[in-house]
Amino acid sequence: MSIIRVSVQPYVWKYLRANYGPDPFDLSCSHRNDLRLRFLNMGLNAEPIPQAKRLPGKWLLLDLGKDPFLLRVYRTNAELLKLGSYFQSEFFLILRKYVEAQRELAQKLGLPPGLWSQKQAIDCFLSNHGIEPHEYDSEAIYRQLNRLKGFEDRQFAEKMTKKYGFCQGQNEAFKLPRLSLGSRRMIYFHCFSRSRGELVRCDHRIPAKIQRSGDWLKYSRQALGVLSKMLQDGHTVK
């Protein structure tokens, strides 16, 4: 039996215990173990989440059993575990998904703003996991979520206008945007260039931070929709 200790923030410790039970967490008991799958994919989605201050951590115990594969993953990602990056990123990813699900439900039910808000969803998530305000302030999370929403339609359109010099006119020469899933994920489209007097290709790389956070597919769908509308509305590039 190989039990490792990982230092995590108190709110992360509470989240894991609420969802996976008391530690030590046995990662070797089943290949369908959710926490095991997250552990194996640690290098793909580990990203530190900024915060105002760091509280004294909690020890999280992980039982790797005698599985040589788990031990190899641990040695490869020991630094990420030491920093607490992985499980903190996991916590914030689930929190975002919870808030988004609550938003979609509120929209389907037609709830007015006074009966639902993003702040209320955050408070509910923290309360469900027994997380106190001094451990993670909901205002800090609210600000963080808003920063990650930098790809909303209007904001994205403004960024694209600044980047490509979009100007609405009588453009009928264009090709709708497409998503490229090569080594560098990007969105490309063809549009009439005012300065060159011809159809040109424009490439927009998906920001690395968004790719690491796991939001690249949602970002891509929104970007494709915004760019398609701009092209169909007659926008040209500089």
C-alpha positions as CSV (number, residue, x, y, z in Angstrom):
1,M,0.0,0.0,0.0
2,S,1.3,3.5,-1.0
3,I,-0.4,6.4,0.7
4,I,0.7,9.9,-0.3
5,R,-0.2,13.2,1.4
6,V,-1.2,16.2,-0.6
7,S,-1.6,19.6,0.8
8,V,-4.8,21.4,-0.3
9,Q,-6.9,24.4,0.6
10,P,-9.6,23.8,3.3
11,Y,-12.4,24.5,0.8
12,V,-11.0,21.9,-1.6
13,W,-10.6,19.4,1.2
14,K,-14.3,19.9,2.2
15,Y,-15.4,19.6,-1.5
16,L,-13.5,16.3,-2.0
17,R,-14.8,14.8,1.3
18,A,-18.4,15.8,0.5
19,N,-18.2,14.1,-3.0
20,Y,-15.9,11.1,-2.4
21,G,-16.2,10.4,1.4
22,P,-13.5,10.4,4.1
23,D,-9.9,9.9,3.1
24,P,-7.7,8.0,2.5
25,F,-9.2,7.9,-1.0
26,D,-8.5,4.5,-2.5
27,L,-7.6,5.1,-6.2
28,S,-6.7,1.5,-6.9
29,C,-10.0,-0.2,-6.0
30,S,-11.6,0.3,-9.4
31,H,-10.8,1.5,-12.9
32,R,-14.2,3.3,-12.9
33,N,-13.3,5.3,-9.8
34,D,-14.0,9.0,-10.7
35,L,-11.2,10.3,-8.6
36,R,-8.8,7.8,-10.2
37,L,-9.7,9.1,-13.6
38,R,-9.2,12.7,-12.6
39,F,-5.8,11.7,-11.1
40,L,-4.7,10.0,-14.3
41,N,-5.6,13.1,-16.4
42,M,-4.0,15.5,-14.0
43,G,-1.4,16.8,-16.4
44,L,-4.0,17.7,-19.0
45,N,-6.1,20.2,-16.9
46,A,-4.1,21.3,-13.9
47,E,-4.1,25.0,-13.6
48,P,-3.7,27.2,-10.4
49,I,-6.7,29.4,-9.6
50,P,-5.7,32.8,-8.4
51,Q,-7.1,33.9,-5.0
52,A,-6.7,36.7,-2.5
53,K,-4.9,34.7,0.2
54,R,-3.8,31.2,1.1
55,L,-5.0,29.7,4.3
56,P,-3.2,26.9,6.2
57,G,-3.8,23.8,4.2
58,K,-5.3,20.4,4.9
59,W,-3.6,17.1,4.3
60,L,-5.4,14.9,1.7
61,L,-4.5,11.2,1.8
62,L,-4.5,9.2,-1.4
63,D,-4.1,5.5,-1.4
64,L,-2.3,4.4,-4.6
65,G,-2.2,0.7,-3.6
66,K,0.4,-1.3,-5.5
67,D,-0.6,0.0,-8.9
68,P,2.7,0.8,-10.7
69,F,0.8,3.0,-13.2
70,L,-0.6,5.2,-10.4
71,L,2.8,5.5,-8.8
72,R,4.3,6.6,-12.2
73,V,1.6,9.2,-12.6
74,Y,2.3,10.5,-9.1
75,R,6.0,10.8,-9.7
76,T,5.4,12.6,-13.0
77,N,3.0,15.1,-11.5
78,A,4.4,15.4,-8.0
79,E,5.1,19.1,-8.4
80,L,1.5,19.8,-9.4
81,L,0.3,17.9,-6.3
82,K,2.7,19.7,-4.1
83,L,1.3,23.1,-5.3
84,G,-2.2,21.9,-4.8
85,S,-2.9,23.0,-8.4
86,Y,-4.8,20.0,-9.7
87,F,-7.5,19.6,-7.1
88,Q,-8.0,23.3,-6.8
89,S,-8.6,23.4,-10.6
90,E,-11.0,20.4,-10.2
91,F,-12.9,22.3,-7.6
92,F,-13.4,25.4,-9.7
93,L,-14.3,23.5,-12.8
94,I,-17.2,21.7,-11.0
95,L,-18.3,25.0,-9.4
96,R,-18.5,26.7,-12.8
97,K,-20.5,23.8,-14.2
98,Y,-22.9,24.0,-11.3
99,V,-23.4,27.8,-11.8
100,E,-23.9,27.3,-15.5
101,A,-26.5,24.5,-14.9
102,Q,-28.4,26.8,-12.5
103,R,-28.4,29.6,-15.0
104,E,-29.8,27.4,-17.7
105,L,-32.5,26.1,-15.4
106,A,-33.4,29.6,-14.4
107,Q,-33.7,30.6,-18.0
108,K,-35.9,27.6,-18.8
109,L,-38.2,28.4,-15.9
110,G,-38.3,32.0,-16.9
111,L,-37.2,33.2,-13.5
112,P,-36.7,37.0,-13.2
113,P,-33.4,38.4,-12.1
114,G,-34.7,39.0,-8.6
115,L,-35.4,35.3,-8.1
116,W,-32.0,34.0,-9.4
117,S,-28.5,35.3,-9.6
118,Q,-25.0,33.9,-10.2
119,K,-24.1,35.1,-6.7
120,Q,-27.0,33.0,-5.2
121,A,-25.8,29.9,-7.1
122,I,-22.3,30.3,-5.8
123,D,-23.5,30.8,-2.2
124,C,-25.6,27.6,-2.6
125,F,-22.7,25.6,-3.9
126,L,-20.5,26.7,-1.0
127,S,-23.2,26.0,1.6
128,N,-23.8,22.5,0.2
129,H,-20.2,21.7,0.8
130,G,-19.9,23.3,4.2
131,I,-17.5,26.0,3.0
132,E,-17.3,29.0,5.2
133,P,-16.9,32.6,3.9
134,H,-13.4,33.0,5.5
135,E,-12.3,29.8,3.6
136,Y,-13.5,31.1,0.2
137,D,-15.4,34.3,-0.2
138,S,-18.2,34.1,-2.7
139,E,-17.4,37.7,-3.9
140,A,-13.9,36.5,-5.0
141,I,-15.5,33.5,-6.8
142,Y,-18.0,35.9,-8.5
143,R,-15.2,38.1,-9.8
144,Q,-13.2,35.1,-11.0
145,L,-16.2,33.7,-12.9
146,N,-16.8,37.0,-14.6
147,R,-13.2,37.1,-15.7
148,L,-13.6,33.7,-17.3
149,K,-16.6,34.9,-19.1
150,G,-14.5,37.3,-21.3
151,F,-15.8,35.6,-24.4
152,E,-19.4,36.7,-24.2
153,D,-20.9,37.8,-27.6
154,R,-20.5,41.5,-27.3
155,Q,-17.1,41.4,-25.7
156,F,-15.9,38.9,-28.3
157,A,-17.3,41.0,-31.2
158,E,-15.4,44.1,-29.8
159,K,-12.2,42.1,-29.6
160,M,-12.5,40.8,-33.2
161,T,-13.4,44.3,-34.5
162,K,-10.2,45.7,-32.9
163,K,-8.1,42.8,-34.1
164,Y,-9.3,42.6,-37.7
165,G,-10.6,46.1,-38.3
166,F,-14.2,44.9,-38.9
167,C,-16.4,47.4,-40.5
168,Q,-20.0,46.8,-41.6
169,G,-20.6,47.3,-45.3
170,Q,-21.9,45.4,-48.3
171,N,-19.8,42.3,-48.1
172,E,-21.0,39.3,-50.1
173,A,-17.6,37.7,-50.5
174,F,-17.0,35.6,-47.5
175,K,-16.7,32.0,-46.2
176,L,-18.2,31.2,-42.8
177,P,-15.8,30.4,-40.0
178,R,-14.6,26.9,-39.2
179,L,-12.9,25.2,-36.3
180,S,-9.4,23.6,-36.9
181,L,-8.4,20.9,-34.4
182,G,-4.8,20.7,-35.3
183,S,-1.8,20.9,-33.0
184,R,-3.0,24.5,-32.3
185,R,-6.7,24.9,-32.1
186,M,-7.9,27.9,-34.1
187,I,-10.9,29.4,-35.9
188,Y,-10.4,30.6,-39.4
189,F,-12.7,32.4,-41.9
190,H,-12.5,34.2,-45.2
191,C,-13.6,37.8,-45.6
192,F,-13.2,40.6,-48.1
193,S,-10.3,42.9,-47.3
194,R,-10.9,46.6,-47.9
195,S,-7.1,47.4,-48.2
196,R,-6.3,44.4,-50.4
197,G,-9.5,44.4,-52.5
198,E,-9.8,40.7,-52.3
199,L,-10.9,37.7,-50.2
200,V,-8.4,36.9,-47.5
201,R,-8.1,34.2,-44.8
202,C,-8.1,35.3,-41.2
203,D,-6.9,33.0,-38.3
204,H,-7.9,33.3,-34.7
205,R,-6.1,31.1,-32.3
206,I,-8.0,29.9,-29.2
207,P,-6.2,31.4,-26.2
208,A,-4.0,29.0,-24.3
209,K,-5.6,29.8,-21.0
210,I,-9.0,28.9,-22.3
211,Q,-7.7,25.6,-23.7
212,R,-6.1,24.7,-20.4
213,S,-9.3,25.5,-18.4
214,G,-11.3,23.1,-20.6
215,D,-13.6,25.8,-21.9
216,W,-12.3,25.8,-25.4
217,L,-15.3,24.0,-27.0
218,K,-17.8,26.4,-25.4
219,Y,-15.6,29.3,-26.5
220,S,-15.4,28.0,-30.0
221,R,-19.1,27.6,-30.4
222,Q,-19.7,31.1,-29.2
223,A,-16.9,32.5,-31.4
224,L,-18.2,30.7,-34.5
225,G,-21.7,32.1,-33.9
226,V,-20.5,35.7,-33.4
227,L,-18.2,35.6,-36.4
228,S,-20.8,34.0,-38.6
229,K,-23.3,36.8,-37.8
230,M,-20.7,39.5,-38.4
231,L,-19.9,38.1,-41.8
232,Q,-23.5,37.6,-42.8
233,D,-24.3,41.2,-41.7
234,G,-21.8,42.4,-44.3
235,H,-18.7,43.1,-42.2
236,T,-15.4,43.4,-44.0
237,V,-11.9,43.4,-42.6
238,K,-9.2,46.1,-43.0
